[in-house]
Amino acid sequence: MILNDVTATVSTRGRHNTTLPLVLSSILHQNKKPCKVIIYDDNDDFVDPRTNDVLNNILTAMLLSGIQWFWEPGSRNGQVINHERARKNCTTTYLWRIDDDNTLLPNTLEVMYEHISADPKIGAIGPSIVDPKNPMEPSVLASNKMEDIFLGMNEQWAHYKDDTIRVKEVEHLQGSTFMYRVEAAKHGYPLNLSRKGHREETIFTYEMFRAGWKLVALLGLTTWHYHFQTGGIRSEKDNNMAHSDENIFRNKLIGWGVKSANYRFYFLDSGRGDHYAFKPLVPELLKRHKDCKLVIACCYPDTFWDMKDPRIVLCSLTDGAPFVNKDAHNAYKFMFENNWKKSVTEAYRKVYL
């Protein structure tokens, strides 16, 4: 089935013979297909794709399947310019942007379209985006709130092993692939970013959220993102581009009035009794670190059942481990090294206060 109100776009560079055919093939094999596919070719030398046997076969199959395709020279000034060009020139209700190192499940467009077309308040929608080389487990620490952006735990990065799709409203979307309502994107892309375009999708989708549009993540609807090490934005070797873009983004946060959250981590790889020994410190920690969320990675979260402060975040040891030096949080190591004679609670107080 062809969706006559959906255009798909791909901005590509240096991947004609690697991942680009995978992307185009997975678009071709969608259960419900876009009516048009536009490829913005950012290679230094423009080459007719029909001279590439693999691409020619896929493009021919698209035409036979009812998909019009257009292969246009890109700006050669980076993906953001191409994304903006796609937005401005789009003639359909929805625009689906896809990275040139993605592959998509056959029901990706079908499921996204079902949700966005059913709710006129949805401005953009995207799937889970998973690196198969480094799949992340779902984590209670993951957040698509803008205040949590520097924690580096995007909810869309988690790999869910069942077939359940979890519909989650978020504040920004990960940019490897998402579909948006063109009407919701009148603000356009941040054209002051470098050719690398670091944070471009975060800025673009958060502006929709600020304008009152819903953003929806379909967690468990997996798109594979290969993070291919050649081509695409990885063609840009100047690290100053990302630094400049990051400065622009941080200034955006100030302009938006977004205050990024601060975190203090506590790692309790210990028994239930030790959890109760640590518990009396929590009110003191909350008082001392008034502007922080307290993340308690622990084995027995029910120990803290009566602590309702929203700044307390309980998570598993697995979730908390990447953020801590485990030895520095080991009260028994501290007691051993200091010939400790007082209580375990006092040892925790010495370690954490």
Contacts in CASP RR format, 6 or more apart in sequence:
PFRMAT RR
TARGET T0000
AUTHOR 0000-0000-0000
METHOD contacts of the structure
MODEL  1
MILNDVTATVSTRGRHNTTLPLVLSSILHQNKKPCKVIIYDDNDDFVDPR
TNDVLNNILTAMLLSGIQWFWEPGSRNGQVINHERARKNCTTTYLWRIDD
DNTLLPNTLEVMYEHISADPKIGAIGPSIVDPKNPMEPSVLASNKMEDIF
LGMNEQWAHYKDDTIRVKEVEHLQGSTFMYRVEAAKHGYPLNLSRKGHRE
ETIFTYEMFRAGWKLVALLGLTTWHYHFQTGGIRSEKDNNMAHSDENIFR
NKLIGWGVKSANYRFYFLDSGRGDHYAFKPLVPELLKRHKDCKLVIACCY
PDTFWDMKDPRIVLCSLTDGAPFVNKDAHNAYKFMFENNWKKSVTEAYRK
VYL
1 31 0 8 1.000
1 32 0 8 1.000
1 33 0 8 1.000
2 32 0 8 1.000
2 33 0 8 1.000
2 34 0 8 1.000
2 35 0 8 1.000
2 66 0 8 1.000
2 67 0 8 1.000
3 32 0 8 1.000
3 33 0 8 1.000
3 34 0 8 1.000
3 35 0 8 1.000
3 109 0 8 1.000
3 113 0 8 1.000
4 35 0 8 1.000
4 92 0 8 1.000
5 35 0 8 1.000
5 92 0 8 1.000
5 93 0 8 1.000
5 94 0 8 1.000
6 34 0 8 1.000
6 35 0 8 1.000
6 92 0 8 1.000
6 93 0 8 1.000
6 94 0 8 1.000
6 95 0 8 1.000
6 96 0 8 1.000
6 109 0 8 1.000
6 113 0 8 1.000
6 179 0 8 1.000
7 34 0 8 1.000
7 35 0 8 1.000
7 36 0 8 1.000
7 37 0 8 1.000
7 38 0 8 1.000
7 86 0 8 1.000
7 90 0 8 1.000
7 91 0 8 1.000
7 92 0 8 1.000
7 94 0 8 1.000
7 95 0 8 1.000
7 96 0 8 1.000
8 27 0 8 1.000
8 34 0 8 1.000
8 36 0 8 1.000
8 37 0 8 1.000
8 38 0 8 1.000
8 95 0 8 1.000
8 96 0 8 1.000
8 97 0 8 1.000
8 98 0 8 1.000
8 109 0 8 1.000
9 37 0 8 1.000
9 38 0 8 1.000
9 39 0 8 1.000
9 40 0 8 1.000
9 82 0 8 1.000
9 83 0 8 1.000
9 86 0 8 1.000
9 95 0 8 1.000
9 96 0 8 1.000
9 97 0 8 1.000
9 98 0 8 1.000
10 20 0 8 1.000
10 23 0 8 1.000
10 24 0 8 1.000
10 37 0 8 1.000
10 38 0 8 1.000
10 39 0 8 1.000
10 40 0 8 1.000
10 97 0 8 1.000
10 98 0 8 1.000
10 99 0 8 1.000
10 100 0 8 1.000
11 40 0 8 1.000
11 42 0 8 1.000
11 74 0 8 1.000
11 78 0 8 1.000
11 79 0 8 1.000
11 82 0 8 1.000
11 83 0 8 1.000
11 86 0 8 1.000
11 97 0 8 1.000
11 99 0 8 1.000
11 100 0 8 1.000
12 20 0 8 1.000
12 39 0 8 1.000
12 40 0 8 1.000
12 41 0 8 1.000
12 42 0 8 1.000
12 43 0 8 1.000
12 100 0 8 1.000
12 232 0 8 1.000
13 41 0 8 1.000
13 42 0 8 1.000
13 43 0 8 1.000
13 78 0 8 1.000
13 100 0 8 1.000
13 231 0 8 1.000
13 232 0 8 1.000
13 235 0 8 1.000
14 20 0 8 1.000
14 43 0 8 1.000
14 230 0 8 1.000
14 231 0 8 1.000
14 232 0 8 1.000
14 235 0 8 1.000
15 100 0 8 1.000
15 101 0 8 1.000
15 228 0 8 1.000
15 230 0 8 1.000
15 231 0 8 1.000
15 232 0 8 1.000
16 43 0 8 1.000
16 47 0 8 1.000
16 49 0 8 1.000
16 52 0 8 1.000
16 55 0 8 1.000
17 52 0 8 1.000
17 54 0 8 1.000
18 101 0 8 1.000
18 228 0 8 1.000
18 230 0 8 1.000
18 231 0 8 1.000
19 100 0 8 1.000
19 101 0 8 1.000
19 102 0 8 1.000
19 226 0 8 1.000
19 228 0 8 1.000
20 55 0 8 1.000
20 100 0 8 1.000
21 54 0 8 1.000
21 55 0 8 1.000
21 58 0 8 1.000
22 101 0 8 1.000
22 102 0 8 1.000
22 103 0 8 1.000
23 98 0 8 1.000
23 99 0 8 1.000
23 100 0 8 1.000
23 101 0 8 1.000
23 102 0 8 1.000
23 103 0 8 1.000
23 104 0 8 1.000
24 37 0 8 1.000
24 39 0 8 1.000
24 55 0 8 1.000
24 58 0 8 1.000
24 59 0 8 1.000
24 62 0 8 1.000
25 58 0 8 1.000
25 103 0 8 1.000
26 102 0 8 1.000
26 103 0 8 1.000
26 104 0 8 1.000
26 105 0 8 1.000
26 106 0 8 1.000
27 33 0 8 1.000
27 34 0 8 1.000
27 37 0 8 1.000
27 62 0 8 1.000
27 67 0 8 1.000
27 98 0 8 1.000
27 104 0 8 1.000
28 58 0 8 1.000
28 61 0 8 1.000
28 62 0 8 1.000
28 65 0 8 1.000
28 67 0 8 1.000
29 106 0 8 1.000
30 104 0 8 1.000
30 106 0 8 1.000
30 107 0 8 1.000
30 108 0 8 1.000
30 109 0 8 1.000
30 110 0 8 1.000
31 106 0 8 1.000
31 107 0 8 1.000
31 109 0 8 1.000
31 110 0 8 1.000
32 109 0 8 1.000
32 110 0 8 1.000
32 113 0 8 1.000
33 65 0 8 1.000
33 66 0 8 1.000
33 67 0 8 1.000
33 109 0 8 1.000
34 67 0 8 1.000
34 96 0 8 1.000
34 109 0 8 1.000
35 66 0 8 1.000
35 67 0 8 1.000
35 68 0 8 1.000
35 92 0 8 1.000
36 67 0 8 1.000
36 68 0 8 1.000
36 69 0 8 1.000
36 70 0 8 1.000
36 92 0 8 1.000
37 62 0 8 1.000
37 67 0 8 1.000
37 68 0 8 1.000
37 69 0 8 1.000
37 70 0 8 1.000
38 69 0 8 1.000
38 70 0 8 1.000
38 72 0 8 1.000
38 86 0 8 1.000
39 49 0 8 1.000
39 69 0 8 1.000
39 70 0 8 1.000
39 71 0 8 1.000
39 72 0 8 1.000
40 72 0 8 1.000
40 73 0 8 1.000
40 74 0 8 1.000
40 75 0 8 1.000
40 82 0 8 1.000
40 85 0 8 1.000
40 86 0 8 1.000
41 49 0 8 1.000
41 71 0 8 1.000
41 72 0 8 1.000
41 73 0 8 1.000
41 74 0 8 1.000
42 74 0 8 1.000
42 75 0 8 1.000
42 76 0 8 1.000
42 78 0 8 1.000
42 79 0 8 1.000
42 82 0 8 1.000
42 232 0 8 1.000
44 76 0 8 1.000
46 73 0 8 1.000
48 71 0 8 1.000
49 55 0 8 1.000
49 56 0 8 1.000
49 59 0 8 1.000
49 71 0 8 1.000
50 56 0 8 1.000
50 59 0 8 1.000
59 69 0 8 1.000
59 71 0 8 1.000
62 68 0 8 1.000
62 69 0 8 1.000
63 69 0 8 1.000
74 81 0 8 1.000
74 82 0 8 1.000
74 85 0 8 1.000
75 81 0 8 1.000
75 82 0 8 1.000
75 85 0 8 1.000
77 195 0 8 1.000
78 195 0 8 1.000
78 196 0 8 1.000
78 197 0 8 1.000
78 233 0 8 1.000
79 195 0 8 1.000
79 197 0 8 1.000
79 200 0 8 1.000
79 232 0 8 1.000
79 233 0 8 1.000
80 189 0 8 1.000
80 190 0 8 1.000
80 191 0 8 1.000
80 193 0 8 1.000
80 195 0 8 1.000
80 197 0 8 1.000
80 200 0 8 1.000
81 191 0 8 1.000
83 97 0 8 1.000
83 189 0 8 1.000
83 200 0 8 1.000
83 204 0 8 1.000
84 188 0 8 1.000
84 189 0 8 1.000
84 191 0 8 1.000
86 95 0 8 1.000
86 97 0 8 1.000
87 95 0 8 1.000
87 182 0 8 1.000
87 185 0 8 1.000
87 188 0 8 1.000
87 189 0 8 1.000
90 182 0 8 1.000
92 182 0 8 1.000
93 181 0 8 1.000
93 182 0 8 1.000
93 183 0 8 1.000
94 113 0 8 1.000
94 116 0 8 1.000
94 117 0 8 1.000
94 179 0 8 1.000
94 180 0 8 1.000
94 181 0 8 1.000
94 182 0 8 1.000
95 179 0 8 1.000
95 180 0 8 1.000
95 182 0 8 1.000
95 185 0 8 1.000
96 109 0 8 1.000
96 112 0 8 1.000
96 177 0 8 1.000
96 178 0 8 1.000
96 179 0 8 1.000
97 175 0 8 1.000
97 177 0 8 1.000
97 178 0 8 1.000
97 179 0 8 1.000
97 180 0 8 1.000
98 104 0 8 1.000
98 176 0 8 1.000
98 177 0 8 1.000
99 175 0 8 1.000
99 176 0 8 1.000
99 177 0 8 1.000
99 225 0 8 1.000
100 232 0 8 1.000
101 225 0 8 1.000
101 226 0 8 1.000
101 227 0 8 1.000
101 228 0 8 1.000
101 232 0 8 1.000
102 129 0 8 1.000
102 176 0 8 1.000
102 177 0 8 1.000
102 223 0 8 1.000
102 224 0 8 1.000
102 225 0 8 1.000
102 226 0 8 1.000
103 223 0 8 1.000
103 224 0 8 1.000
103 226 0 8 1.000
104 127 0 8 1.000
104 177 0 8 1.000
104 223 0 8 1.000
104 224 0 8 1.000
105 127 0 8 1.000
105 221 0 8 1.000
105 222 0 8 1.000
105 223 0 8 1.000
107 221 0 8 1.000
108 127 0 8 1.000
108 177 0 8 1.000
108 221 0 8 1.000
108 223 0 8 1.000
109 179 0 8 1.000
111 127 0 8 1.000
111 165 0 8 1.000
111 218 0 8 1.000
111 221 0 8 1.000
112 125 0 8 1.000
112 126 0 8 1.000
112 127 0 8 1.000
112 179 0 8 1.000
112 218 0 8 1.000
112 221 0 8 1.000
113 179 0 8 1.000
115 122 0 8 1.000
115 125 0 8 1.000
115 167 0 8 1.000
115 216 0 8 1.000
115 218 0 8 1.000
116 122 0 8 1.000
116 123 0 8 1.000
116 124 0 8 1.000
116 125 0 8 1.000
116 179 0 8 1.000
116 181 0 8 1.000
116 216 0 8 1.000
119 214 0 8 1.000
121 213 0 8 1.000
121 214 0 8 1.000
122 181 0 8 1.000
122 213 0 8 1.000
122 214 0 8 1.000
122 215 0 8 1.000
122 216 0 8 1.000
123 180 0 8 1.000
123 181 0 8 1.000
123 184 0 8 1.000
123 208 0 8 1.000
123 213 0 8 1.000
123 214 0 8 1.000
123 215 0 8 1.000
124 173 0 8 1.000
124 178 0 8 1.000
124 179 0 8 1.000
124 180 0 8 1.000
124 181 0 8 1.000
124 184 0 8 1.000
124 185 0 8 1.000
124 205 0 8 1.000
124 208 0 8 1.000
124 213 0 8 1.000
124 215 0 8 1.000
124 216 0 8 1.000
125 173 0 8 1.000
125 178 0 8 1.000
125 179 0 8 1.000
125 180 0 8 1.000
125 215 0 8 1.000
125 216 0 8 1.000
125 217 0 8 1.000
125 218 0 8 1.000
126 156 0 8 1.000
126 173 0 8 1.000
126 174 0 8 1.000
126 177 0 8 1.000
126 178 0 8 1.000
126 179 0 8 1.000
126 216 0 8 1.000
126 217 0 8 1.000
126 218 0 8 1.000
126 221 0 8 1.000
127 156 0 8 1.000
127 177 0 8 1.000
127 178 0 8 1.000
127 217 0 8 1.000
127 218 0 8 1.000
127 220 0 8 1.000
127 221 0 8 1.000
127 222 0 8 1.000
127 223 0 8 1.000
128 156 0 8 1.000
128 157 0 8 1.000
128 158 0 8 1.000
128 159 0 8 1.000
128 160 0 8 1.000
128 217 0 8 1.000
128 218 0 8 1.000
128 219 0 8 1.000
128 220 0 8 1.000
128 221 0 8 1.000
128 222 0 8 1.000
128 223 0 8 1.000
129 156 0 8 1.000
129 157 0 8 1.000
129 174 0 8 1.000
129 175 0 8 1.000
129 176 0 8 1.000
129 177 0 8 1.000
129 222 0 8 1.000
129 223 0 8 1.000
129 225 0 8 1.000
130 136 0 8 1.000
130 157 0 8 1.000
130 158 0 8 1.000
130 159 0 8 1.000
130 222 0 8 1.000
130 223 0 8 1.000
130 224 0 8 1.000
130 225 0 8 1.000
131 157 0 8 1.000
131 224 0 8 1.000
131 225 0 8 1.000
131 226 0 8 1.000
131 227 0 8 1.000
132 224 0 8 1.000
132 226 0 8 1.000
133 226 0 8 1.000
133 227 0 8 1.000
135 159 0 8 1.000
136 142 0 8 1.000
136 157 0 8 1.000
136 158 0 8 1.000
136 159 0 8 1.000
137 158 0 8 1.000
137 159 0 8 1.000
137 318 0 8 1.000
137 319 0 8 1.000
138 158 0 8 1.000
138 159 0 8 1.000
138 160 0 8 1.000
138 219 0 8 1.000
139 153 0 8 1.000
139 158 0 8 1.000
139 315 0 8 1.000
139 319 0 8 1.000
140 313 0 8 1.000
140 314 0 8 1.000
140 315 0 8 1.000
140 316 0 8 1.000
140 319 0 8 1.000
141 151 0 8 1.000
141 153 0 8 1.000
141 295 0 8 1.000
141 313 0 8 1.000
141 315 0 8 1.000
141 319 0 8 1.000
141 320 0 8 1.000
142 153 0 8 1.000
142 154 0 8 1.000
142 155 0 8 1.000
142 157 0 8 1.000
142 158 0 8 1.000
143 151 0 8 1.000
143 153 0 8 1.000
143 154 0 8 1.000
143 155 0 8 1.000
144 154 0 8 1.000
144 155 0 8 1.000
144 156 0 8 1.000
144 168 0 8 1.000
144 170 0 8 1.000
144 171 0 8 1.000
144 172 0 8 1.000
144 173 0 8 1.000
144 174 0 8 1.000
144 217 0 8 1.000
145 170 0 8 1.000
145 171 0 8 1.000
146 171 0 8 1.000
146 172 0 8 1.000
146 206 0 8 1.000
146 253 0 8 1.000
146 256 0 8 1.000
146 258 0 8 1.000
146 260 0 8 1.000
147 258 0 8 1.000
147 259 0 8 1.000
147 260 0 8 1.000
147 261 0 8 1.000
148 260 0 8 1.000
148 261 0 8 1.000
149 172 0 8 1.000
149 202 0 8 1.000
149 253 0 8 1.000
149 260 0 8 1.000
150 260 0 8 1.000
151 261 0 8 1.000
151 263 0 8 1.000
154 174 0 8 1.000
155 168 0 8 1.000
155 170 0 8 1.000
155 217 0 8 1.000
155 219 0 8 1.000
156 173 0 8 1.000
156 174 0 8 1.000
156 217 0 8 1.000
156 219 0 8 1.000
157 174 0 8 1.000
158 219 0 8 1.000
158 220 0 8 1.000
159 220 0 8 1.000
159 222 0 8 1.000
160 166 0 8 1.000
160 219 0 8 1.000
160 220 0 8 1.000
160 222 0 8 1.000
164 220 0 8 1.000
165 218 0 8 1.000
165 219 0 8 1.000
165 220 0 8 1.000
165 221 0 8 1.000
166 218 0 8 1.000
166 219 0 8 1.000
166 220 0 8 1.000
167 216 0 8 1.000
167 217 0 8 1.000
167 218 0 8 1.000
167 219 0 8 1.000
168 216 0 8 1.000
168 217 0 8 1.000
168 218 0 8 1.000
168 219 0 8 1.000
169 214 0 8 1.000
169 215 0 8 1.000
169 216 0 8 1.000
169 217 0 8 1.000
170 215 0 8 1.000
170 216 0 8 1.000
170 217 0 8 1.000
171 206 0 8 1.000
171 209 0 8 1.000
171 215 0 8 1.000
172 201 0 8 1.000
172 202 0 8 1.000
172 205 0 8 1.000
172 206 0 8 1.000
172 209 0 8 1.000
172 215 0 8 1.000
173 201 0 8 1.000
173 205 0 8 1.000
173 215 0 8 1.000
173 217 0 8 1.000
174 201 0 8 1.000
175 201 0 8 1.000
175 202 0 8 1.000
175 205 0 8 1.000
176 223 0 8 1.000
176 225 0 8 1.000
177 223 0 8 1.000
177 225 0 8 1.000
178 201 0 8 1.000
178 205 0 8 1.000
180 205 0 8 1.000
180 208 0 8 1.000
181 213 0 8 1.000
184 208 0 8 1.000
184 211 0 8 1.000
184 213 0 8 1.000
185 204 0 8 1.000
185 208 0 8 1.000
187 204 0 8 1.000
187 207 0 8 1.000
187 208 0 8 1.000
187 211 0 8 1.000
188 204 0 8 1.000
188 207 0 8 1.000
189 200 0 8 1.000
189 203 0 8 1.000
189 204 0 8 1.000
190 200 0 8 1.000
190 203 0 8 1.000
190 204 0 8 1.000
190 248 0 8 1.000
190 252 0 8 1.000
192 248 0 8 1.000
193 199 0 8 1.000
193 200 0 8 1.000
193 244 0 8 1.000
193 245 0 8 1.000
193 248 0 8 1.000
194 236 0 8 1.000
194 241 0 8 1.000
194 242 0 8 1.000
194 244 0 8 1.000
194 245 0 8 1.000
195 233 0 8 1.000
195 236 0 8 1.000
195 241 0 8 1.000
196 233 0 8 1.000
196 236 0 8 1.000
196 238 0 8 1.000
196 241 0 8 1.000
196 242 0 8 1.000
196 245 0 8 1.000
197 233 0 8 1.000
197 241 0 8 1.000
197 245 0 8 1.000
198 241 0 8 1.000
198 242 0 8 1.000
198 245 0 8 1.000
198 246 0 8 1.000
198 249 0 8 1.000
199 245 0 8 1.000
199 246 0 8 1.000
199 248 0 8 1.000
199 249 0 8 1.000
200 245 0 8 1.000
202 249 0 8 1.000
203 249 0 8 1.000
203 252 0 8 1.000
205 215 0 8 1.000
206 256 0 8 1.000
208 215 0 8 1.000
209 215 0 8 1.000
210 256 0 8 1.000
228 234 0 8 1.000
253 260 0 8 1.000
261 292 0 8 1.000
261 293 0 8 1.000
262 289 0 8 1.000
262 291 0 8 1.000
262 292 0 8 1.000
262 293 0 8 1.000
263 292 0 8 1.000
263 293 0 8 1.000
263 294 0 8 1.000
263 295 0 8 1.000
263 323 0 8 1.000
264 285 0 8 1.000
264 289 0 8 1.000
264 292 0 8 1.000
264 293 0 8 1.000
264 294 0 8 1.000
264 295 0 8 1.000
265 295 0 8 1.000
265 297 0 8 1.000
265 320 0 8 1.000
265 323 0 8 1.000
265 324 0 8 1.000
265 329 0 8 1.000
266 278 0 8 1.000
266 285 0 8 1.000
266 294 0 8 1.000
266 295 0 8 1.000
266 296 0 8 1.000
266 297 0 8 1.000
266 298 0 8 1.000
266 329 0 8 1.000
266 352 0 8 1.000
267 297 0 8 1.000
267 317 0 8 1.000
267 320 0 8 1.000
267 321 0 8 1.000
267 324 0 8 1.000
267 326 0 8 1.000
267 329 0 8 1.000
268 274 0 8 1.000
268 275 0 8 1.000
268 278 0 8 1.000
268 296 0 8 1.000
268 297 0 8 1.000
268 298 0 8 1.000
268 299 0 8 1.000
268 329 0 8 1.000
269 299 0 8 1.000
269 317 0 8 1.000
269 326 0 8 1.000
269 329 0 8 1.000
269 330 0 8 1.000
270 299 0 8 1.000
270 331 0 8 1.000
270 332 0 8 1.000
271 299 0 8 1.000
271 300 0 8 1.000
272 299 0 8 1.000
272 300 0 8 1.000
272 303 0 8 1.000
274 331 0 8 1.000
274 344 0 8 1.000
275 298 0 8 1.000
275 299 0 8 1.000
275 300 0 8 1.000
275 303 0 8 1.000
275 304 0 8 1.000
276 303 0 8 1.000
277 343 0 8 1.000
277 344 0 8 1.000
277 345 0 8 1.000
277 348 0 8 1.000
278 331 0 8 1.000
278 345 0 8 1.000
278 348 0 8 1.000
279 303 0 8 1.000
279 304 0 8 1.000
279 307 0 8 1.000
280 345 0 8 1.000
281 345 0 8 1.000
281 348 0 8 1.000
281 349 0 8 1.000
281 352 0 8 1.000
281 353 0 8 1.000
282 294 0 8 1.000
282 296 0 8 1.000
282 304 0 8 1.000
282 307 0 8 1.000
282 312 0 8 1.000
284 349 0 8 1.000
284 353 0 8 1.000
285 294 0 8 1.000
285 352 0 8 1.000
285 353 0 8 1.000
286 294 0 8 1.000
286 309 0 8 1.000
286 311 0 8 1.000
286 312 0 8 1.000
288 353 0 8 1.000
292 311 0 8 1.000
293 311 0 8 1.000
293 312 0 8 1.000
293 313 0 8 1.000
294 311 0 8 1.000
294 312 0 8 1.000
294 313 0 8 1.000
295 313 0 8 1.000
295 315 0 8 1.000
295 320 0 8 1.000
295 323 0 8 1.000
296 304 0 8 1.000
296 312 0 8 1.000
296 313 0 8 1.000
296 314 0 8 1.000
296 315 0 8 1.000
297 315 0 8 1.000
297 316 0 8 1.000
297 317 0 8 1.000
297 319 0 8 1.000
297 320 0 8 1.000
297 321 0 8 1.000
297 324 0 8 1.000
298 304 0 8 1.000
298 314 0 8 1.000
298 315 0 8 1.000
298 316 0 8 1.000
298 317 0 8 1.000
299 317 0 8 1.000
301 314 0 8 1.000
304 312 0 8 1.000
304 314 0 8 1.000
327 333 0 8 1.000
328 351 0 8 1.000
329 351 0 8 1.000
331 344 0 8 1.000
331 347 0 8 1.000
331 348 0 8 1.000
331 351 0 8 1.000
332 347 0 8 1.000
334 340 0 8 1.000
334 347 0 8 1.000
334 350 0 8 1.000
334 351 0 8 1.000
335 344 0 8 1.000
335 347 0 8 1.000
340 347 0 8 1.000
END
